[in-house]
């Protein structure tokens, strides 16, 4: 290993490993500011949990024609967001911290908002907004970590990829549900009105 100038020699690695055993996975080679990383990860947990709660409410409240398919999408996203929260919590523990799961201050720690929405379209739109917020948040966290914490960065990159998929799903649903039901053709109401007008004109 002595020939590999960019690698620490084995003796030094072994000596370092025996120091500060209470730090667990956080070795001397960990370059990031641990306190800042823990704060960011706890904010990420709050963001994910708020998204879980919002998606699950939308799942139960979705109603109307073709709402079931959208509700199923909401539920799938809720379950995936919960998985993200679990991943982040486990990483916090690895870094010697404690995941903040207290409901007190959850919304203030979260980057996304909890907006219930009234119609199915409102729900889709609010979830899309939240996903876009999460995408920017995770991207900034990833840029901050750089090479100082490659494990946390890799985890967040995986989560970011899923959030981008979620945003694409919501954008597709929003486009579909915002289109007029009879777009490109004469509506039933318009047809009925024209028929009534013609009938009235014929009446002496």
N, C-alpha and C positions, 0 to 999 in steps of 0.2 A: 504493500500500500504506500510505502514511502515514495515510489515512483509517480504516484498520482498526486500531483501538487495541490489539486483543489479539494482533496479529501483529508479529513483529520486522521491522524495516525491512530491505530487501534488502541495503544496504551492510553492516550488522552481520552478517547471515547469511553473506555472502561472506567477510568478514574472519574469522569464526569457523571457517569451513570450511577455511581455510588453516592454522589452528593445530593442532598435535598430530596431524599426518597419520598418525602411527604407530598411532593409536587406531582407525583404520578407521571402522566404523559407529558407534562410541561418540563422539558429539559433545558439545559443551558443554551441549546441551539434555537430555542423559540425566540423569535425576534420581535413579534408584535407586542403592542401594549395590551396586556391581558385584561386589565380593567375596562379599557375601551371596547375590546372585543366582546367581553361578557355583556356589557351594556347594549351593544348593537344586537347581539344574539337574543337577548331578552326582549328587545323591541321587536325583533323578527318573530319571536314566539307569540307576543301579544297580537301582532298583525295577523298571523296565521289563525289564532283562536277566534279573533273577531270575524275573520272570513268564514271559518267553520260555522259559527253561530248564524251569520247572515245567510249563508248558503242553505243551512238546514231549515231556517224559517221559511225561506223561499220555496224549498222543497215541499213543505207542508201546506203553504199558502197558495201555491200555483193552481190556477183554475182556468177553465175555459176550454174551447175547442183546441185539440192538439197540445194541451198543457202537459200531459203525462210525459211526453218525450223530453220536454224542457225540464220538468221536475226531476227526471232521472239523471239528467246532466248536472243539475244542481247537487244532487246527492253524491254523485261520483266525485265532483270537485270538492265537496265538503270532506269526504273521506280522505282524499289525497292531501288536502290542506292539514288535516289532523296528522297524517303521516309526516308531513314536513315539520310540524310542531314537535313531534316526538323525536325526530332526527336532531333537531336543533337543541332540544332539552338534553339529549344524550351527550352532545358535543360540549355543552356548557359544563356538565358534570366532569367530562374528561379534562376540561381546562381548570378544574378545581373550583368551579363556581356552583351556584344553585339556581335552577330554573325558577323564574318568578311567575307563578301561576295564580297569584292572588287576583281575585276579581276587582279589588280596589285599585283604581287607576289603570285598569286594563285598556280603556279607550284612549287615555292620554298617552300610554306607551305605544299603542298601535299606530302605524303609519296610515292604515286605511280606516274608513269610517264604517259605522254600522247604520246603514240606511235601509229601512224596510221596503219601501216602494209600495205602491197601491196596485198597479196593474202588472201583468206579466211582462210587458215591455219595460216598465219601470225597473222591475227586478233584474232583468237581463242587463239593462243599461248600468245600473248601480254596481253590479258584479264586474262588468267590463271596466268601469272606472277604477274599482278597487284593484283589479288585476294589473292595470296600467301603473298604478301607484306602486304596487309590489315589485313590478319589473324594474322600475327606476330605482327603488330602494335597494334591491338586491344587487343591481349593477353597480351602484355606488359603493356598497359594502365590499364587493369583489375587488373593485379598483383600490379601495383603501387597504385591503389585506395584502394585495400584491403577492410577493414571495415570502412575506413575513410569517404567514400561517397558511401553508398550502392545503392542509387538511380541511380547515373551515372554508377556505376559498373553493375547494373542489365540491364540498357539500352544497354550498350556496349556488355554484354554477349548475349543479344538477337540479336544484329547486327552481332556479331561474328558468331553465328550459321548460319545466312543467308549467310554470306560471305563464310563459309565452304561449304554450298550447292552450291553456285555459282562456287567455285573452282572445285567441283566434276563434275558439269555440263560441265565446260570447258574442264576438263581432259577427260571426256567421248567423247566429240565432237572432241578433238584433236586426240585421239586414232582412232576414226572412220575415220577422214579425212586424217590422215597420212598413213593409210593402202593402199597398191596398189589396184587399182580397181579390178584387177583380181587375187588377192592374192590366192595362193594355186592352181591355174590353169594356163594353157598356155595362154599367152596374145594373143590378135588378131594380134598384130604386129609380134610376134614370129611365129604364125601359117602362116601368109602371107609370111614371109621370108622363112620358110621351104618349103612351097608350090612352091615358085619361084625358090628355089635352085633345087628341084626335077625336075621341069619342064625344067630347064636349062640343067640338066644332061642328060635328055632324048633327048634333041635336038642334032642332028648329027653335 
